[in-house]
Amino acid sequence: MTKTAYLRPSGSGRAGLTRPMASLDGLLRAWLPRQRWFAGKDRPVTDLRLLSLTELFPGCLHLLVHAGHAGGHGGHAGVPAPGGTPPPGDIYQLFLGIQEHPSPRLGRALVGRAQDGPLAGLTVYDALLDPRSAQLLLERLRQPGSAGPLRFETDPAQPVPAGLVPRVLDAEQSNSSLVYGDEFILKVFRRIQPGVNPDLEVPVALAGQGCERVPAPVAWFRTTRPQPATLGVLQPFLRDASDGWELALHALATGMDFTVHARELGRATADVHLALAAAFPTGAPGENGRTAAAMAERLDAAAHSVPALRPFVPGLRGAFSALTTCDPGPPAQRIHGDLHLGQVLRAGREWFVIDFEGEPSRPLAERRSAQSPVRDIAGMLRSFDYAARQRRPWRPEWARRCREAFCGGYAARAGWDPRKKHGLLRAYETDRAVYEVIYEARHRPDWLPVPMAAIERLAVRGD
């Protein structure tokens, strides 16, 4: 019997789940905070709890672990504690390889060598970075079925060939992605929240609407324990595509015109919004008062964390309070939720929209709720501003032209013009800039002047 066999839970009791942590606890406490997708870098891990363990194939374990944090505000993905209050922390999905004689070329995949417990003396590593494990995972995805609490499902109309060579995408931040043979891409969600992930739900629904702007899922996997949740999605890979961010920076560096691309991107965004409105229930406009209160609450929290925001709070509050008297705008509907130039791809002459997961830090129920499509539009307008400020001298006029072109393209397809919803657009763009200030202050302080320039503009002039 192999050592990994001792890790298999015997029955539904907790005892079978706690034993492996004698080997993994110390290794994971040190390894998790170093991962780009780990959300609790600014808070120490106070405890690790194993929620689910499945041996996918010999030498590869699938785990869901709850990482608790001291002094945190509570993760949305937390396991309910007695009384219904989630403990501070988050649930993470891990694929751990276990080998007695591992390859000396593990590199950044290495987690460490277990010193105690049932895995003592064995080397632990991130199996998603191991080509053999990645190939076996694809084979598991190709065949519908179950492995413990894990469920693997496929679209029978879109078969996946065997033997595709995997490679890891280095650009991912909040998740991990594997590309197979430049034909398919597997997104593995790292931070897990109970429920259906929008990055599966939305593309499936849009495929049903005949929307070709979004690659349709061909396979996916989920778990039933400790609560039902989506774990990963396999979609076609647009091999010759360039993302909008790269294209925008290239245009800025070479002096090429980007307004034609921006206008076409506006039309593509409207196409997706129209398909979303047809696929999911829509709400009535008129929730601006509640929206304004939520935006003001986020502003207060941000100003508490980032003192540089405080002088602009009165002007920014004005942008939010104007929501209660301005045109309510289009009906609430399902949206992308985190739209920017990095979430769109151009392949050939067409734009495609990807990554419908939304902002991973927000609760899943909020990301799946009906919201104003102006939120997506504001996200893209802020992205043009980010691109224009990547090198000095800053190019605000470039961003202005792109904004105009994008909104013009959107209006031509959607039948309403975002530029004529000035109060609504200003409020959502302000809310996005406040979010960016928090993000940059925590993760990229050198970038903080970018959203702060928008904060000053929106607070003083509101244009």
Order of alpha helices (4+ residues) and beta strands (2+ residues): alpha-alpha-beta-beta-beta-beta-beta-alpha-beta-beta-beta-beta-beta-beta-alpha-beta-beta-beta-alpha-alpha-alpha-alpha-beta-beta-alpha-alpha-alpha-alpha-alpha
